[in-house]
Amino acid sequence: MALETVKEDAQVYSWREVTLSHSTSGLERETGERRRGRDILIAIDHGPNSKHAFDWALIHFCRLADTIHLIHAVSSVQNGIVYEASQGLMQKLALEAFEVAMVRTNARIVEGDPGKVICKEAERIKPVAVVMGSRGRSLIQSVLQGSVSEYCFHNFKSAPVIIVPGKEVGEESLI
């Protein structure tokens, strides 16, 4: 696992790559003029709405030869318990992405304010879209308390931000 501090726009943030255990070596992307694969960033956390957004992206948005980039923001990449839980989640999701949509997966755990680091990672990756879940808060709650998805929607201008609404209580899982 690499641990590196990155300086961008006079702001410092830390991140750790996640080494995923399953192999996607058979999923080679085309290069040059005929490249079909797209980069898609999916912001994840441990909540059910994040998982619902991930499932939605696999079913409705991803296609063969795409690469999904899983980004998870944490308060500290040095905290071993948080890192291990996040790494386990990312490995589970990467395996599911391969089994369901046959897409390649890269994963990164990033330290810092979730909205800001998701936007910074999106600037680095230059995806065709950023997919994220919504907590399902009311408009007033979002305005008063702030919202990561709302922050990204207003501050990331290089690609569409797709905010997948949370599933209703009792609603079946997409996958």
Disulfide bonds with the S-S distance in Angstrom:
none
